[in-house]
Amino acid sequence: MFSQFSGPDMPGAVVAVTENGREIFANAYGLANINNDIPMGRKTIIRIGSQSKQFTVLLTLMLEAEGKLSMDDEVQKHLPYVPRLEYPFTLRHLASNTSGYRDFLDAMIFSGLSIFAPSDRQTVREIIARQDALNFKPGSAMVYSNSGFFMLYEIIERIEGATFNEILRKRVTGPLGMHDTSLMLRDGSVMKRLAAHYTKRAEGWFHLGWGLEEDGGGGIVSTLDDVVVWQQNLSNPIIGTAEMYQRMATPYVFDNGATGCYGLGLVTDVYRGRRAVGHGGGVAGGKSESVRFIDDGLSIVIIANNDQIAPFTVARRIADLYFGTAEPTPIRLPPGRYRQEGGPDVFEIVVKDGVPTFRNSNMYGGMTGFDFGHPCGAKPERTTDLVLSPRPDGKIDGTYCGTPRVYVPLTADARAAAPLAGRYANTTQGLEVDIDGDAHRGMFRLRSDLGTMNAPIVAADSDLWLLLEPGTDTRPDLPWIATLSITADSFEINSDRIKKLRFMRV
């Protein structure tokens, strides 16, 4: 399973498997630093990405237990700079990804500021403060939002009057002896035993780092040994309480009565009839997965210093090996692009090595596999409540947060009803867009006080365009970062984590 990292000059990964708290397998593969030929090890410090969220939620629950806040507090009680939008939203909504608040990373990109460009914490506050709408009514759906965990991070520091690292060390990592686990604010920081983080390009391996300042949503670094200790604490608490971890692992119930996959900083899913609780992570040049099959005593940790591994899939192949089950049979989803019937969302099915994979406008993950062991169909491996199944008529049935959807195939070389050319603005956020081109393709030029973005657009349907990745050409088969949904005098940007970002014609 880790053979791709066994050759020379390869970044790597570390893995541990425990059974009822007893380690039954562990190993390290590849290099922590290719330049200096330093091997990966159990104590190599690596970014764990969004696994950070469970620590942020635990600290929030600890403060609630002490009467310093309530998960039912409206966010503005603690953070006055957060605007009041269509509906109120609470700390519980933030921790469960059900607030509807737009993700600040996507919002940063659609403000013209690359996540690879230098930025600071105040920039994130300003991006959050200028949002003019929610993705949806809080509690009605789940869309992954790093904004929520940034806000919790800010609230924790304001209440405690200390840095997140100081609070984390005092309350969690110190008592558990997790001395190599901390918040590393910036890629490029100097730390002993810190791995370099890599991405793969045509020319070979490259270092990869973001320019933004990290936070409690994705900035923690750790080691294999420390994450194993943390997993064991989740099962048999030394710090925190069993009741806190039960709350974290209890999936959110949406307004329509459907049960999602996300709890409070932990994901609970069902894989082949077995409850799997954990969280994955993806950052610049790193991926991770931590999962516990809580009724079976099996726990798996994978941390990698590269973005080429698929830790979600690998963890489930390890589970198959442990339980003596064959890999689930792939569901045959016809390849092609599909549009939500009556809506703006688009995804693509790409067959890779004979197996369907999933691609949408997520700007950080590219293509991803499916969990074919899900009880309701093919579920993309990303943190989402979307499940798909094919129909005989060539369409695809979907369920999104308990709501049925139908996805219809899009035709190649589509033509819009009219060119989108013109000048547009979102005055609340200070965004201006100029578009030129014909009914097939064009150029999208955005500018704001934060930066600029120039990207091609191609028609996907009579009233829908795809905004392609900046720096690419206008071939319609290229990956896209958002859709542009057209009305008479405006268009709306919809991405994986931003909905209804409206621009009026001026």
N, C-alpha and C positions, 0 to 999 in steps of 0.2 A: 504493500500500500504506500510505502514511502520510498520506493526504489528510484523515483525521479530525483531524489536528493542524495543518492549514494555515490554519484560520480564526483570527480574533482571539480573544484571551482564552482560549487553550487551552494546557494543559501539553503537553509534547512528548516527543521521543525523539531519540536520535542513532544513526546506523547507519554501519557501515563494512564493505566487502567487499574481500577481498584474494585474489589469485591467485598462488600460489607466492611469497608474501611481498610481492607488489607490489600496492599499493592501486589498485583499479579503480573504486571508487565510495565516496563518503562524503558524508554530509549531516547537517544538524541541522534539526529541525522544532519548531515551537511555542515555548513560553516556559518558561524556567527559573524565573521568578517572575512570576506573573500580576499581583500587586499593583503591582510596580514596572516591569512591561513589559520585563523583561530576557529576551532571546532565549536559547534553548539554543545551545550551541556545543561544539566539540571538547574544550574544556578546562573545561566545566561539570562540577563534582563532584557525583556522583549515587550513591545507594546501589545496590550490585550484589547485595545479598541473599546467597543461598546459593552464589553463585560464590565466596564467601569460603572455602568448605570446601576447595577445591583448594589454597589457600595454607596452610591449617592442616595438611593432609596432607603437603604438601611439606616443611614445617618438621619434622614428625614423622619423615619419612624421612631428612632430613639428620641429625637427632640419632641415628637408628639407625645411619647410616653411620659416625658418630663413636663408636659403642659406648656411647652414653649411655642407650639403651633398646633394646628389641626389639619388633617388631610382634606377637610371640608372647607378650609379657608379659601376665599377668593384670592387669586394671585396678587391683586393690587394692594391687598392689606400689607404685604411685605415688600412689594416692588412697585412703587408709584409710577415708574417710567413705563410700565407695560400698559398699553392703551386698552380701554374698555371697548369691545367691538360688539357684534350683533348679540352675543349671548355671554353670560358670566361663565367662567371656568375656574376650577379649583386645583389645589395641589394634587389631589387624587387623579384628576384628568391629566395633569402633566406627567405623573409617574406611570400612567397606564397608556400613554400615547393616544389618548382619546380627547384631548383638548381641542383639536382642530386647528391649533396654532401652526402657522407655516414654519417649516424647517429653516433655520437660519443659514445653513450651508447652501441650500438651493436659492434662498433669497439673496445671499451674497453674490452668487453667480449671476442671477438675474438683475443685479444692481451694477454689473460690470466689473466686479472685483473677484479675481480668480482666487481659489482657496490655496493656490501656490504662492500668491503674492503676500508680502508681509502685511499683517494686520494685528490688531490688539483687542483686548477685552471690551474696551469702550466702543469699538466698531461694531461688535456683536450687539451690545446694548442698543446702539443707534438703529441697527437693522431691525431688531425686535420692536423698537419703539415706533418705527415708521410704517408697520404693517397696517393695512386698511380693511382687512376682512379675514374671516376664518375659513378654513377648508370645508368645514361642515359644523353642524350643531354639536357642541361637546356631548360626548356620551353616545352619539349615534353611530360612530364608526371608529376605526383605528387606522391612522396613518403615522408611520414612524416619524418622530419629530425630535431632533436634537435640541430644539429651542426649549422644550419642556425641562430637559435635564440641565441645561444651562441655567434656567431660572431657579430650579431647586438648589443647584450649586451656589448661586448667588444668595439665596435665602439662608442656607446653612451658614455661610460665612458671616452674613449680617447678624444673625441671631447670636452666634457664638463669639463674634468679635475676634476671630482668628482665621488663619488661612485654612483652606481645605486640607492641605497636607498635615498641618498640625492637628486638626480635628480627627482626621483619618488615623493618624499614628496613635493619638491618645485613646481613641475609642475602639479601634478595630485592629490595625496591623500590629501595634505594640503588644497588646494583650495576647494576640494569637502567635506572636513570634514571626510574623510575616515582614521581616526587616528589609526585604528587597522589593517591597510593593509600595509605590508612591505615585503621586500625580507628577508627570513630567510635562511641563507647560509647553515646551517647544521642541520640535524636531531639530536636531543639531546640537542638543544639550550634551554636555560631557558628563559621563558617569562610568565608573569602573564596572566592567563586565557587561556593558550595554552592547547589544547586537546592532549592527548596521541593518537597515531595512531596504529591501530591493524590489524592483519591478523588472519585468522582462520586455525588452524591445527587440527589434529585428537585429540590431547590432550586438546584442548580448544583455547582461545584467547591468542595471543602473541603480544608484542610490535614489531613493524617493523620500521626500519630506514635504509636508504642508507648511505654508507660511503663517497660518493663523495660530493664535494662542489657544491651547487645548484647555479643557475644563472637565468637570465631573461626568460628562456624557461619554467621553471617549479617550481621555488623556492618561489613563493609568498604565504604568509599566509593572511587570511582575516576572516571576520565574515559575518553572514547572513545579518546584517544591512548594512554593507559596500558594499557587492556585489549588494544589491538592489539599493543603491545609484548609483553605477556604471552603472547598467542597465538603470536607469532613465536618466543618463547623456548621454548614447548612443542614446537615443530617443530624448532628449531635451538638447542639449549640454550647459553646463556651462563652461567647459574647452574643448579644442579641437574644431573642427568645424564640422558641418553637412557634409561638403564635405570630410573631413578626414574619417569619419565613413562610408560614402557611398563607398569610395575607399576600406576600409577595408572589407566591406561586399560584394563587387563585385567579383564573382567567376572568377578565372583565366581561360583564353581561351588558350588551348594548340595549339601547332604548326599545328595540324591537323584540327583545327577549332572547336573541341569539347569543351564544357564548363564543368569545374570541379566543385567541391564543395567548395574548399578552396579559400578564397580571400587573404587578407593581415592580418593574425592573427585572422580572424574570418571565421567560416564555414557557408555557406548559402546552405540550402537544401530545398527540397519540401516534406512536409509531408501531404499526402492526399489532395493535391492541395493548401496547404497553405505554404507560405515562412517562413522558420524557420531559424533565424540567431543567432549564439552563439558559444560556445566552451565548451568542456568538459575537464576534467583533471583526471589524474591518477598518483599517486606517491606511495611511500612505505606506506601502511596502510591508504590510503585515496583516495576518488573519488569525483568528482563534476560534475555538469552540470549547465550551464546558457544558457537559450534559450529564444528568443523573437519571437513570431509570429507577425511580424512587420506590417502586413496589418490588423490584428485583435485586436491589443491592449493587447494581452495576453503575460505575461512574467513569467517565472518560474526559481527559483533558488533552487538547491539541493547541499548541501555540507555534506560529511560524513567522519567520522574519522575511517573508516574501508574499506577494499577492497572487501567486500562481496555484496555490493549493486550494482545494475545496474542503475545508475542515468539517462542514456540516455533513457532507456526503461520506467522508472518510470515517467520521465518528459512527455513522449508522452502518457502514460496512464492518467496523469493529464489533458493533452490537450484533450484527448478523452472525459473525464468526463465533462470538461468545454464546449466543442462544442456539447455534446450530441450524440456522435458517438460511435459505438461499436468498440472494439479492432479489428484491421485488421485481416482477415483470413490468417493464415500462408500458404505460398507457399510450397508445398510438394516436398522438395529436397531429393532424395534418400540418405540414410546414406552411409558412406564409405569415403575412401580417393580418391582424384582426382589429376591428374597431368595436368599441362598446356601442350596441344598438341604441341610438338616441342620446349618446354621450360622447365625450371627447377622448376617453382613454384608449390607447393603442398598445398592443403588445405584439411580439413576433415569436413564432415557433421556428427554431432552427434545429435541424437534425444534425447532430454531431456524433460521429462514430456509430451511427445507427440508432442513436437515442435522442428523443426530443429534449431540447433545452429552451430556456425562456429568456427573452430580452424585452425590456420596456425602457422607459425614459429615466431609469435610475442612473445617475451620473457617476456612480462610484464602483459599481460592481460588474458592468458589462453583462455578458451572458451568465446565466446560472442554471443549475440543474433543477430537477423536480424531485420532491419526495413522493415516490410512487407507493410508499407504504402508508400513506394517509388514508383513513377510512372512507373519505368522501370523494376521492379522485386524485388528480395530479396537483400538488401544492408546490408553488415555487419555493425554493429554499430560503428566500429572503423572508424577513419578518413581515408577514402580510397575512391577512385573512381572506385571500383569494384562493379558490379551489376550482379547477377546470375539468371538464369531461367532454369528449367529442360527441357530435350529433350526426346522424346519418345524412342530413342534408348539407353537410360541409360547414355548418356553423359550429360554434363551441359554446356549450352551456357553462356558466360560471355562477359561483356564489361568493359574494363579497360582503363580509361582515353580516352574514345571515340574509342578505338581500339577493334574490335571483337576478342574474344578468344574462344577456345573450350577446355573443361577439360574432360579428359577420366578417367574412374575408374582404380585404381591400384589394382592388385591382392594381396591377402594375401600371406605371406611367399615367397616373390619374391627372385629371385636369380640374382646376377649381372653376367655380361659376364665374369668377371675375378675378383679375389681378388684385393683389393685396397692397399694391404700391400706394404710398402716401406717408404722411407724418402723423404720429400718434403720441399720446402722453398719458402717464399716470401722475397727476399733479400732486397727490398726497405723498407719494414716495419720491417725487422729483426725478422721475424716469421719462426719458424721451426716446422715441424709436423712429427711424426712417427706414422705409422699405421700398425697394425698387424691384422690377422684374415683370414677367408676364404671368399667364395663368398656370404655367407649369413649374416655374422655379424663380427664385429671386435672392436678394441679399437683405439681411436683417441687421441693422446697425443701432445698437442701444448705447446710451450715454447717461451718466449721472455724476454726482459729485464724488462717487467712489471709484469710477472707472468707466471702461467701455467694453462692449462685446460686439464683435462682428462675426456673423455666422450665416451660412446659406440656409434657405428654406426650400422645400419641395412640396408640391400639392399631394395630399393623401386621399382627398375626397372633394366633393364639390364645395364643402364648407369647412374643410379641415386641412391644415398644413402641418408639416413636420419641421421643427427647428433642429437642424443638424449640429453636430459638434463643431465648435469654432475651429477654424484652420483646415477644415475638410472642403471637398468640392461639392458639387450639387448632384452627385449620383444618388438616385432615390433609394439604393439598397444600403446606404451607410447608416450607422447608428444615429439616433436622434436623442435630444435632451429634453424635449417638450413638444407638446402639440399647440397649435394656434387655432382656436375655435372662433369662427367668424360670425358676426352679426352685421346689421346694416351699417352701423357707424362705429364699430369697435371690434376688438378681438380680445380673447382671454388666453393667457398662458396657463397650461395645465401640465405639470410634471408629476413624477412619482410622489413628491412630498409638498408640492405647492399647487393649489387649485384656485381658479377664478381670479387670477391676477389680471385685472382689466386695464386695457389701454384704449382711450377714446380718440377718434380721429380729430385732428386739429387743422 
